[in-house]
Amino acid sequence: MKEDEYQLRMLELKLDHILNLLSEHETADRERKQYENLPEWVNLETAAGLKGGAALATYKTKLFLQPCCGRNYRLVGGRKCWLRADVIAWIKITDSDLKKYADIWKVKIPSNYAARVA
């Protein structure tokens, strides 16, 4: 490979790297803006609406499916609420990640549910 071709290839690689960094930054900025209007404390109804998936009744009855697996909440106005950051992290959890997430909060997933998501 000639020196000019090598230099051109190096520039292309650097440009690709810069474009990837910009893309990651845009994604993070978009995500931040998506949730910036959330209040500091988020109740289960709002959190479940953001996450989607299960019905609200399912989230209410299965504590291990709630933000922080039903832990680390505070009562705000008499209702269970979680910090915005905890809810944003929870929104990204899928059933395949649930075991690891529950382990973080030291919550045991019921065996009948654990078998379905393993």
ChimeraX commands (.cxc) that place a marker at each C-alpha (Angstrom):
marker #1 position 0.00,0.00,0.00 radius 0.5
marker #1 position 1.39,3.37,-0.94 radius 0.5
marker #1 position 1.94,6.06,1.65 radius 0.5
marker #1 position -0.88,8.21,0.21 radius 0.5
marker #1 position -3.32,5.29,0.35 radius 0.5
marker #1 position -2.28,4.57,3.91 radius 0.5
marker #1 position -2.80,8.20,4.94 radius 0.5
marker #1 position -6.21,8.25,3.25 radius 0.5
marker #1 position -7.25,5.04,5.02 radius 0.5
marker #1 position -6.15,6.47,8.36 radius 0.5
marker #1 position -8.22,9.60,7.73 radius 0.5
marker #1 position -11.23,7.47,6.83 radius 0.5
marker #1 position -10.88,5.49,10.06 radius 0.5
marker #1 position -10.59,8.66,12.12 radius 0.5
marker #1 position -13.62,10.12,10.38 radius 0.5
marker #1 position -15.61,6.94,11.06 radius 0.5
marker #1 position -14.61,7.15,14.71 radius 0.5
marker #1 position -15.69,10.80,14.94 radius 0.5
marker #1 position -19.02,10.00,13.27 radius 0.5
marker #1 position -19.62,7.15,15.73 radius 0.5
marker #1 position -18.87,9.44,18.67 radius 0.5
marker #1 position -21.28,12.05,17.30 radius 0.5
marker #1 position -23.96,9.42,16.83 radius 0.5
marker #1 position -23.52,8.17,20.41 radius 0.5
marker #1 position -23.69,11.75,21.69 radius 0.5
marker #1 position -26.87,12.45,19.72 radius 0.5
marker #1 position -28.47,9.26,21.04 radius 0.5
marker #1 position -27.58,10.14,24.63 radius 0.5
marker #1 position -28.86,13.70,24.13 radius 0.5
marker #1 position -32.11,12.44,22.63 radius 0.5
marker #1 position -32.59,10.04,25.55 radius 0.5
marker #1 position -31.86,12.78,28.08 radius 0.5
marker #1 position -34.39,15.10,26.46 radius 0.5
marker #1 position -36.97,12.33,26.31 radius 0.5
marker #1 position -37.00,12.04,30.10 radius 0.5
marker #1 position -36.13,15.59,31.18 radius 0.5
marker #1 position -39.80,16.45,31.75 radius 0.5
marker #1 position -40.24,13.64,34.25 radius 0.5
marker #1 position -40.70,14.84,37.81 radius 0.5
marker #1 position -38.01,13.99,40.35 radius 0.5
marker #1 position -40.34,11.37,41.90 radius 0.5
marker #1 position -42.25,9.09,39.51 radius 0.5
marker #1 position -45.26,7.00,40.55 radius 0.5
marker #1 position -45.95,3.51,39.28 radius 0.5
marker #1 position -48.68,4.57,36.85 radius 0.5
marker #1 position -46.37,7.02,35.09 radius 0.5
marker #1 position -43.43,4.59,35.13 radius 0.5
marker #1 position -45.54,1.74,33.73 radius 0.5
marker #1 position -46.88,4.02,31.01 radius 0.5
marker #1 position -43.35,4.90,29.95 radius 0.5
marker #1 position -42.16,1.31,29.94 radius 0.5
marker #1 position -45.20,-0.27,28.34 radius 0.5
marker #1 position -45.27,-4.02,28.00 radius 0.5
marker #1 position -47.35,-5.33,30.87 radius 0.5
marker #1 position -50.68,-4.01,32.08 radius 0.5
marker #1 position -50.65,-1.66,35.06 radius 0.5
marker #1 position -52.42,-4.33,37.14 radius 0.5
marker #1 position -49.50,-6.70,36.45 radius 0.5
marker #1 position -46.97,-4.13,37.64 radius 0.5
marker #1 position -49.07,-3.46,40.75 radius 0.5
marker #1 position -49.34,-7.12,41.76 radius 0.5
marker #1 position -45.86,-8.32,40.82 radius 0.5
marker #1 position -43.46,-6.23,42.86 radius 0.5
marker #1 position -40.40,-7.75,41.18 radius 0.5
marker #1 position -41.55,-6.14,37.90 radius 0.5
marker #1 position -41.69,-2.64,39.41 radius 0.5
marker #1 position -38.85,-0.13,39.37 radius 0.5
marker #1 position -36.08,-1.29,41.73 radius 0.5
marker #1 position -38.05,-4.55,42.00 radius 0.5
marker #1 position -40.52,-2.80,44.28 radius 0.5
marker #1 position -37.81,-1.47,46.58 radius 0.5
marker #1 position -36.10,1.87,47.10 radius 0.5
marker #1 position -39.37,3.80,46.82 radius 0.5
marker #1 position -40.62,6.68,48.89 radius 0.5
marker #1 position -44.18,7.63,49.66 radius 0.5
marker #1 position -45.03,10.90,48.00 radius 0.5
marker #1 position -48.59,12.02,48.54 radius 0.5
marker #1 position -49.31,8.58,49.94 radius 0.5
marker #1 position -48.22,6.79,46.74 radius 0.5
marker #1 position -45.14,4.70,45.98 radius 0.5
marker #1 position -42.70,6.76,43.92 radius 0.5
marker #1 position -39.17,6.18,42.66 radius 0.5
marker #1 position -36.44,8.59,41.73 radius 0.5
marker #1 position -36.40,9.61,38.08 radius 0.5
marker #1 position -32.95,8.05,37.52 radius 0.5
marker #1 position -34.12,4.69,38.91 radius 0.5
marker #1 position -37.17,4.71,36.66 radius 0.5
marker #1 position -35.10,5.57,33.58 radius 0.5
marker #1 position -32.77,2.64,34.33 radius 0.5
marker #1 position -35.77,0.33,34.92 radius 0.5
marker #1 position -37.39,1.27,31.61 radius 0.5
marker #1 position -34.45,-0.33,29.78 radius 0.5
marker #1 position -34.81,-3.68,31.60 radius 0.5
marker #1 position -36.35,-6.50,29.57 radius 0.5
marker #1 position -37.39,-9.92,30.82 radius 0.5
marker #1 position -34.04,-11.36,29.73 radius 0.5
marker #1 position -32.27,-8.84,32.01 radius 0.5
marker #1 position -34.70,-9.24,34.90 radius 0.5
marker #1 position -32.67,-11.81,36.86 radius 0.5
marker #1 position -29.56,-9.60,36.92 radius 0.5
marker #1 position -31.69,-6.56,37.78 radius 0.5
marker #1 position -33.40,-8.43,40.62 radius 0.5
marker #1 position -30.02,-9.57,41.93 radius 0.5
marker #1 position -28.93,-5.93,42.20 radius 0.5
marker #1 position -31.93,-5.22,44.41 radius 0.5
marker #1 position -31.58,-8.55,46.29 radius 0.5
marker #1 position -35.03,-9.69,45.19 radius 0.5
marker #1 position -35.87,-13.28,44.30 radius 0.5
marker #1 position -37.95,-13.77,41.17 radius 0.5
marker #1 position -40.69,-16.38,41.66 radius 0.5
marker #1 position -39.64,-19.71,40.15 radius 0.5
marker #1 position -42.63,-19.91,37.83 radius 0.5
marker #1 position -41.67,-16.53,36.32 radius 0.5
marker #1 position -37.92,-17.14,36.36 radius 0.5
marker #1 position -38.40,-20.26,34.23 radius 0.5
marker #1 position -40.17,-18.22,31.55 radius 0.5
marker #1 position -37.45,-15.60,31.22 radius 0.5
marker #1 position -34.38,-17.81,31.49 radius 0.5
marker link #1:1,2 radius 0.2
marker link #1:2,3 radius 0.2
marker link #1:3,4 radius 0.2
marker link #1:4,5 radius 0.2
marker link #1:5,6 radius 0.2
marker link #1:6,7 radius 0.2
marker link #1:7,8 radius 0.2
marker link #1:8,9 radius 0.2
marker link #1:9,10 radius 0.2
marker link #1:10,11 radius 0.2
marker link #1:11,12 radius 0.2
marker link #1:12,13 radius 0.2
marker link #1:13,14 radius 0.2
marker link #1:14,15 radius 0.2
marker link #1:15,16 radius 0.2
marker link #1:16,17 radius 0.2
marker link #1:17,18 radius 0.2
marker link #1:18,19 radius 0.2
marker link #1:19,20 radius 0.2
marker link #1:20,21 radius 0.2
marker link #1:21,22 radius 0.2
marker link #1:22,23 radius 0.2
marker link #1:23,24 radius 0.2
marker link #1:24,25 radius 0.2
marker link #1:25,26 radius 0.2
marker link #1:26,27 radius 0.2
marker link #1:27,28 radius 0.2
marker link #1:28,29 radius 0.2
marker link #1:29,30 radius 0.2
marker link #1:30,31 radius 0.2
marker link #1:31,32 radius 0.2
marker link #1:32,33 radius 0.2
marker link #1:33,34 radius 0.2
marker link #1:34,35 radius 0.2
marker link #1:35,36 radius 0.2
marker link #1:36,37 radius 0.2
marker link #1:37,38 radius 0.2
marker link #1:38,39 radius 0.2
marker link #1:39,40 radius 0.2
marker link #1:40,41 radius 0.2
marker link #1:41,42 radius 0.2
marker link #1:42,43 radius 0.2
marker link #1:43,44 radius 0.2
marker link #1:44,45 radius 0.2
marker link #1:45,46 radius 0.2
marker link #1:46,47 radius 0.2
marker link #1:47,48 radius 0.2
marker link #1:48,49 radius 0.2
marker link #1:49,50 radius 0.2
marker link #1:50,51 radius 0.2
marker link #1:51,52 radius 0.2
marker link #1:52,53 radius 0.2
marker link #1:53,54 radius 0.2
marker link #1:54,55 radius 0.2
marker link #1:55,56 radius 0.2
marker link #1:56,57 radius 0.2
marker link #1:57,58 radius 0.2
marker link #1:58,59 radius 0.2
marker link #1:59,60 radius 0.2
marker link #1:60,61 radius 0.2
marker link #1:61,62 radius 0.2
marker link #1:62,63 radius 0.2
marker link #1:63,64 radius 0.2
marker link #1:64,65 radius 0.2
marker link #1:65,66 radius 0.2
marker link #1:66,67 radius 0.2
marker link #1:67,68 radius 0.2
marker link #1:68,69 radius 0.2
marker link #1:69,70 radius 0.2
marker link #1:70,71 radius 0.2
marker link #1:71,72 radius 0.2
marker link #1:72,73 radius 0.2
marker link #1:73,74 radius 0.2
marker link #1:74,75 radius 0.2
marker link #1:75,76 radius 0.2
marker link #1:76,77 radius 0.2
marker link #1:77,78 radius 0.2
marker link #1:78,79 radius 0.2
marker link #1:79,80 radius 0.2
marker link #1:80,81 radius 0.2
marker link #1:81,82 radius 0.2
marker link #1:82,83 radius 0.2
marker link #1:83,84 radius 0.2
marker link #1:84,85 radius 0.2
marker link #1:85,86 radius 0.2
marker link #1:86,87 radius 0.2
marker link #1:87,88 radius 0.2
marker link #1:88,89 radius 0.2
marker link #1:89,90 radius 0.2
marker link #1:90,91 radius 0.2
marker link #1:91,92 radius 0.2
marker link #1:92,93 radius 0.2
marker link #1:93,94 radius 0.2
marker link #1:94,95 radius 0.2
marker link #1:95,96 radius 0.2
marker link #1:96,97 radius 0.2
marker link #1:97,98 radius 0.2
marker link #1:98,99 radius 0.2
marker link #1:99,100 radius 0.2
marker link #1:100,101 radius 0.2
marker link #1:101,102 radius 0.2
marker link #1:102,103 radius 0.2
marker link #1:103,104 radius 0.2
marker link #1:104,105 radius 0.2
marker link #1:105,106 radius 0.2
marker link #1:106,107 radius 0.2
marker link #1:107,108 radius 0.2
marker link #1:108,109 radius 0.2
marker link #1:109,110 radius 0.2
marker link #1:110,111 radius 0.2
marker link #1:111,112 radius 0.2
marker link #1:112,113 radius 0.2
marker link #1:113,114 radius 0.2
marker link #1:114,115 radius 0.2
marker link #1:115,116 radius 0.2
marker link #1:116,117 radius 0.2
marker link #1:117,118 radius 0.2
view
